[in-house]
Amino acid sequence: MSFRQFLGLGKNIFRSGEFKKKAILGAGVCLTAGGFIYQSILANEYPETIVYSWGYGGFGQLGLQNENNYYTPTEIEVLTDKKIKKVEAGKSISMALTHNGEVYSWGKNKGGILGHEDRLSFNMTQPERIEKLLGKKIKQISCGQFHMAAVTEDGEVYTWGNKEFGKLGHEEELKQEQKIKIKRGNLSHDYLQDSMLPQKIESLGNIKAKQVACGIQFTVVLSEDGKVYTFGYNQYGSLGYVSDQNSVTTPQLIKDLNDIVKISAGYSFCAAITKQGKLYTWGNNRNGQLGNSQSLYQTKPSIVTGFGSQNSIVDVSCGDNFIAALTQQGQLYTWGFGGDGQLGHGNKSDLYAPRHVEFKQKIIKIACGGSHAAFITEDNQLYQFGRGSEGQLGIGQNVASEASIRSTPNLVQYFKGKQVVDVTCGGEHTIAITQEFQKPNKK
């Protein structure tokens, strides 16, 4: 694979203005502002990445070979030589994607949801490669609380984990009437409810996927032509349309959405960005996370305003019940549930409309988790805010719950002098990638 293919920029990547735009929107790698990686390519340098994790580790989701909490970033040594380009975190599970399209997973493995054939239900405390995906050349990954998903370079979507409500998109398996249970000692496993190994969503047919996003009990797929398809549990309108049944087992088109370039899924709501920079949301609105209505939920996508007439949205991230959106100028807006300070406005109030987070530097990457959030600045420094009682803010203290809350962005001191290029927030943990550039030895 060429470097330009890896970056997902196709041909003519050096066209004026195009690289910088795609760097901000990039689905695979968080590129630094000012063309940092662009300059490194021209200088014929090769990136080396280090992956760090911190926060709650009770299910092994930190990948540090134990189930302890960590209050400062700690290197995941198993991944050090794997050339990781992207990380994703769910409630108590984690994933990593390498430059050559291999996927690693670890954490809570109830029902074998991590995708490893020889691991049925035990927590996995260190990353292991998902063998079933070898050779698939994965370009994008996502995980929720009970399932995982991946998109190949050819646009195929693979899902695995808990099958409840049809969120894996494998309708034929849900039609079986008889549940088969296997008991091994105290272990009881229901094969109709769980799919241990990644399986292609055949019902997508010729639709080529660009991105997949996992909600709590549903899945969202973005196609290359800007269409959005959803399936799974439709409580609170999380699928973006009205259905006869509570669950939809195969991908269905959201007819009200077109020209979409990015999607994000929260606990039971979603967000999507159009190529014109408009933001749409739908689903559960109990805490104002849709940003455009006082209703408890919305079954159809509706536009979110309040960013200013000159601002277009280039990135969005959904937490459990709040949202963060990033403008093309690098300004951060947040709204929704704020009871743990995760909106970053210096208080713990909910917001029913977007509000600008006061911050002087340009922001290039955002991530939302259960009750905390993070962002990367243009100089590749990492900031976090929200609840930190399990160590997920990386402030280096084991403090009481209320004292752990940071309601404004705080610099993660550990990364001063390092280049942070990607970050993801799980339920109560955080994972980040740093990148260094080393020139090859001349013979």
Residue pairs with C-beta under 8 A, 6 or more apart in sequence:
1 100
1 137
3 41
4 10
4 11
4 13
6 28
6 29
6 85
6 99
7 13
7 22
7 26
7 28
7 29
7 31
8 22
8 26
8 27
8 28
8 139
9 18
9 19
9 22
12 18
13 19
13 22
19 35
19 38
20 35
23 31
23 32
23 33
23 35
23 37
23 38
24 31
24 314
24 315
24 328
24 364
25 261
25 262
25 314
25 315
27 139
27 140
27 210
27 211
27 262
28 85
28 86
28 97
28 139
28 140
29 37
29 85
29 86
29 421
29 422
30 364
30 365
30 376
30 421
30 422
30 423
30 433
31 37
31 38
31 364
31 421
32 364
32 378
32 380
32 419
32 421
33 330
33 362
33 364
33 378
33 379
34 378
36 380
36 419
37 47
40 47
40 437
43 437
43 439
44 439
44 440
45 437
45 438
45 439
45 440
46 437
46 438
46 439
46 440
47 83
47 435
47 436
47 437
48 83
48 435
48 436
48 437
48 438
49 83
49 84
49 85
49 421
49 433
49 434
49 435
49 436
50 75
50 80
50 433
50 434
50 435
50 436
51 63
51 75
51 76
51 79
51 80
51 84
51 87
51 96
51 431
51 432
51 433
52 73
52 74
52 75
52 76
52 414
52 431
52 432
52 433
52 434
53 61
53 62
53 63
53 64
53 70
53 73
53 74
53 76
53 94
53 429
53 430
53 431
53 432
54 62
54 70
54 71
54 72
54 73
54 74
54 391
54 392
54 394
54 429
54 430
55 62
55 69
55 70
55 390
55 391
55 392
55 393
55 394
55 426
55 428
55 429
55 430
56 62
56 69
56 92
56 390
56 391
56 392
56 427
56 428
56 429
57 64
57 66
57 67
57 68
57 69
57 70
57 429
58 67
58 69
58 92
59 67
59 92
59 93
59 107
59 108
59 123
60 66
60 67
60 106
60 107
60 108
60 123
60 124
60 125
60 126
61 89
61 92
61 93
61 94
61 106
61 107
61 108
61 426
61 429
62 68
62 70
62 74
62 76
62 94
62 429
63 76
63 78
63 79
63 94
63 106
63 107
63 125
63 126
63 127
64 70
64 74
64 76
64 125
64 126
65 78
65 125
65 126
66 125
67 123
67 125
69 390
69 391
69 398
70 391
71 391
71 394
71 395
71 396
71 397
71 398
72 391
72 394
72 395
72 396
72 414
73 394
73 412
73 414
73 415
73 432
76 126
76 127
76 431
78 126
78 127
79 96
79 104
79 127
82 96
82 98
82 102
82 104
83 98
83 99
83 100
84 96
84 97
84 98
84 99
84 104
84 433
85 97
85 98
85 99
85 422
85 433
86 96
86 97
86 140
86 141
86 422
86 433
87 94
87 95
87 96
87 97
87 422
87 423
87 424
87 431
87 432
87 433
88 94
88 95
88 96
88 97
88 141
88 142
88 143
88 424
89 95
89 143
89 369
89 424
89 425
89 426
89 427
89 429
89 430
89 431
90 107
90 143
90 144
90 145
90 148
90 214
90 426
90 427
91 108
91 144
91 145
91 370
91 426
91 427
92 107
92 108
92 145
92 426
92 427
93 105
93 106
93 107
93 108
93 109
93 113
93 114
93 143
93 145
93 148
93 426
94 105
94 106
94 107
94 127
94 143
94 426
94 429
94 431
95 103
95 104
95 105
95 141
95 142
95 143
95 148
96 103
96 104
96 105
96 127
96 431
97 103
97 104
97 138
97 140
97 141
98 104
100 137
101 136
101 137
101 138
101 139
101 152
101 153
102 129
102 130
102 133
102 134
102 138
103 115
103 129
103 130
103 133
103 138
103 141
103 150
104 127
104 128
104 129
104 130
105 114
105 115
105 116
105 124
105 127
105 128
105 130
105 143
105 148
106 114
106 124
106 125
106 126
106 127
106 128
107 114
107 123
107 124
108 123
109 116
109 119
109 120
109 121
109 122
109 123
109 124
110 121
111 120
111 121
111 161
111 162
111 189
111 190
111 193
111 194
111 196
112 119
112 120
112 121
112 189
112 194
112 196
113 146
113 147
113 148
113 160
113 161
113 162
113 194
113 196
114 124
114 128
114 130
114 148
115 130
115 132
115 133
115 148
115 160
115 161
115 196
115 197
115 198
116 124
116 128
116 130
116 131
116 196
117 131
117 132
117 196
117 197
119 128
120 184
120 187
120 189
120 196
121 187
121 189
130 198
132 197
132 198
133 150
133 158
133 198
136 150
136 152
136 156
136 158
137 152
137 153
137 154
138 150
138 151
138 152
138 153
139 151
139 152
139 153
140 150
140 151
140 210
140 211
140 212
141 148
141 149
141 150
141 151
142 148
142 149
142 150
142 211
142 212
142 213
142 214
142 265
143 149
143 214
144 214
144 215
144 216
144 217
144 265
145 216
145 427
146 161
146 162
146 164
146 167
146 216
146 217
147 159
147 160
147 161
147 162
147 167
147 168
147 214
147 219
148 159
148 160
148 161
148 198
148 214
149 157
149 158
149 159
149 160
149 212
149 213
149 214
149 219
150 157
150 158
150 198
150 212
151 157
151 158
151 209
151 210
151 211
151 212
152 158
154 208
155 207
155 208
155 209
155 210
155 223
155 224
156 200
156 201
156 204
156 209
157 169
157 200
157 201
157 204
157 209
157 212
157 221
158 198
158 199
158 200
158 201
159 167
159 168
159 169
159 170
159 195
159 198
159 199
159 201
159 212
159 219
160 168
160 195
160 196
160 197
160 198
160 199
161 168
161 194
161 195
162 168
162 193
162 194
163 170
163 173
163 174
163 192
163 193
163 194
163 195
164 193
164 217
164 233
165 217
165 218
165 232
165 233
165 246
165 247
166 174
166 231
166 232
166 233
166 247
166 248
166 249
166 250
167 214
167 215
167 217
167 218
167 219
167 231
167 232
167 233
168 195
168 199
168 201
168 219
169 201
169 203
169 204
169 219
169 231
169 249
169 250
169 251
170 195
170 199
170 201
170 202
170 249
171 203
171 249
171 250
173 192
173 195
174 192
174 249
176 192
179 190
179 191
179 192
180 190
180 191
180 192
181 188
181 189
181 190
181 191
182 188
182 189
182 191
201 221
201 251
203 250
203 251
204 221
204 229
204 251
207 221
207 223
207 227
207 229
207 251
208 223
208 224
208 225
209 221
209 222
209 223
209 224
210 222
210 223
210 224
211 221
211 222
211 262
211 263
212 219
212 220
212 221
212 222
213 219
213 220
213 222
213 263
213 264
213 265
213 270
214 220
214 265
215 232
215 238
215 265
215 266
215 267
215 268
215 269
215 270
216 233
216 267
216 268
217 232
217 233
217 235
217 238
217 268
218 230
218 231
218 232
218 233
218 234
218 238
218 239
218 265
218 268
219 230
219 231
219 232
219 265
220 228
220 229
220 230
220 263
220 265
220 270
221 228
221 229
221 230
221 251
222 228
222 260
222 261
222 262
222 263
222 272
223 229
226 258
226 259
226 260
226 261
226 274
226 275
227 253
227 254
227 257
227 258
227 260
228 240
228 253
228 254
228 257
228 260
228 263
228 272
229 251
229 252
229 253
229 254
230 238
230 239
230 240
230 241
230 248
230 251
230 252
230 254
230 270
231 239
231 248
231 249
231 250
231 251
231 252
232 238
232 239
232 247
232 248
233 246
233 247
233 268
234 243
234 245
234 246
234 247
234 248
235 246
235 268
235 284
236 268
236 269
236 283
236 284
236 285
236 296
236 297
237 282
237 283
237 284
237 297
237 298
237 299
237 300
238 268
238 269
238 270
238 282
238 283
238 284
239 248
239 252
239 254
240 254
240 256
240 257
240 270
240 282
240 283
240 299
240 300
240 301
241 252
241 254
241 255
241 256
241 299
241 300
242 299
243 252
254 301
256 300
256 301
257 272
257 280
257 301
258 274
259 274
259 275
259 276
260 272
260 273
260 274
260 275
261 273
261 274
261 275
262 272
262 273
262 315
262 316
263 270
263 271
263 272
263 273
264 270
264 271
264 272
264 316
264 317
264 318
264 323
265 318
266 283
266 284
266 289
266 318
266 319
266 320
266 321
266 322
266 323
266 368
267 284
267 318
267 320
267 321
268 283
268 284
269 281
269 282
269 283
269 284
269 285
269 289
269 290
269 318
269 321
270 281
270 282
270 283
270 318
271 279
271 280
271 281
271 304
271 316
271 318
271 323
271 325
272 279
272 280
272 281
272 301
272 316
273 279
273 280
273 313
273 314
273 315
273 316
274 280
276 312
277 311
277 312
277 313
277 314
277 328
278 303
278 312
278 313
279 291
279 303
279 304
279 307
279 313
279 316
279 325
280 301
280 302
280 303
280 304
281 289
281 290
281 291
281 292
281 298
281 301
281 302
281 304
281 323
282 290
282 298
282 299
282 300
282 301
282 302
283 290
283 297
283 298
284 290
284 296
284 297
284 321
285 293
285 294
285 295
285 296
285 297
285 298
286 296
286 297
286 321
287 321
287 322
287 336
287 337
287 350
288 294
288 335
288 336
288 337
288 350
288 351
288 352
288 353
289 318
289 321
289 322
289 323
289 335
289 336
289 337
290 298
290 302
290 304
291 304
291 306
291 323
291 335
291 336
291 352
291 353
291 354
292 302
292 303
292 304
292 305
292 353
293 302
293 352
294 352
304 325
304 354
306 333
306 353
306 354
306 355
307 313
307 325
307 327
307 333
307 354
308 327
311 327
311 328
311 329
311 331
312 327
312 328
313 325
313 326
313 327
313 328
314 326
314 327
314 328
315 325
315 326
315 365
315 366
316 323
316 324
316 325
316 326
316 366
317 323
317 324
317 325
317 366
317 367
317 368
317 373
318 368
319 336
319 342
319 368
319 369
319 370
319 371
319 372
319 373
319 425
320 337
320 369
320 370
320 371
320 427
321 336
321 337
322 334
322 335
322 336
322 337
322 338
322 342
322 343
322 368
322 373
323 334
323 335
323 336
323 368
324 332
324 333
324 334
324 366
324 367
324 368
324 373
324 375
325 332
325 333
325 334
325 354
325 366
326 332
326 333
326 363
326 364
326 365
326 366
326 375
327 333
329 362
330 361
330 362
330 363
330 364
330 378
331 356
331 357
331 359
331 363
332 344
332 356
332 357
332 359
332 363
332 366
332 375
333 354
333 355
333 356
333 357
334 342
334 343
334 344
334 345
334 351
334 354
334 355
334 357
334 373
335 343
335 351
335 352
335 353
335 354
335 355
336 343
336 350
336 351
337 350
338 345
338 347
338 348
338 349
338 350
338 351
339 348
339 350
339 371
340 348
340 371
340 372
340 386
340 387
340 405
341 347
341 348
341 385
341 386
341 387
341 405
341 406
341 407
341 408
342 368
342 371
342 372
342 373
342 385
342 386
342 387
343 349
343 351
343 355
343 357
343 407
344 357
344 373
344 385
344 386
344 407
344 408
344 409
345 351
345 355
345 357
345 358
345 407
345 408
346 407
346 408
347 407
348 405
348 407
357 409
359 383
359 409
361 377
361 378
361 379
362 377
362 378
363 375
363 376
363 377
363 378
364 376
364 377
364 378
365 375
365 376
365 422
365 423
366 373
366 374
366 375
367 373
367 374
367 375
367 423
367 424
367 425
368 425
369 386
369 392
369 424
369 425
369 426
369 427
369 428
369 429
369 430
370 387
370 425
370 426
370 427
370 428
371 386
371 387
371 428
372 384
372 385
372 386
372 387
372 388
372 392
372 393
372 425
372 428
372 430
373 384
373 385
373 386
373 425
374 382
374 383
374 384
374 385
374 423
374 425
374 430
374 432
375 382
375 383
375 409
375 423
376 382
376 383
376 420
376 421
376 422
376 423
377 383
380 418
380 419
380 420
380 421
381 411
381 412
381 415
381 416
381 420
382 394
382 411
382 412
382 415
382 420
382 423
382 432
383 409
383 410
383 411
383 412
384 392
384 393
384 394
384 406
384 409
384 410
384 412
384 430
385 393
385 406
385 407
385 408
385 409
385 410
386 392
386 393
386 405
386 406
386 407
387 393
387 401
387 404
387 405
388 394
388 395
388 399
388 404
388 405
388 406
389 399
389 400
389 401
389 404
389 428
390 428
390 429
391 398
392 425
392 426
392 428
392 429
392 430
393 404
393 406
393 410
393 412
393 430
394 412
394 414
394 430
395 404
395 406
395 410
395 412
396 413
396 414
397 404
415 432
415 434
418 434
419 434
419 435
419 436
420 432
420 433
420 434
421 433
421 434
421 435
422 432
422 433
423 430
423 431
423 432
423 433
424 430
424 431
424 432
